[in-house]
Amino acid sequence: MNGKLKAIRMNKALTRKELANLAAVNEVTIYRAEYGVTRLRPSTIKKLAAALNVDVENLLSEQGELNI
């Protein structure tokens, strides 16, 4: 996975389970996103950004592609 989601999550001292609860998404979804196994839906990205208190753009690459 591109490590941006994981880096932000760890910087905020959150476990995957804690982030999943805050964002109302499945913990497995976060795991898969962190390891590049799945692409996230825009709605899920918005939930994660809100839970992490970051802009959606922080979870996107410079080319506008998903970086998670």
Buried (B, 14 or more C-beta within 10 A) or exposed (E): BBBBBBEBBEEBEBEBEBBBEBBEBEBEBBBBBBEEEBEBEEEBBBBBBBBBEBEEEBBBEEEEEBBB
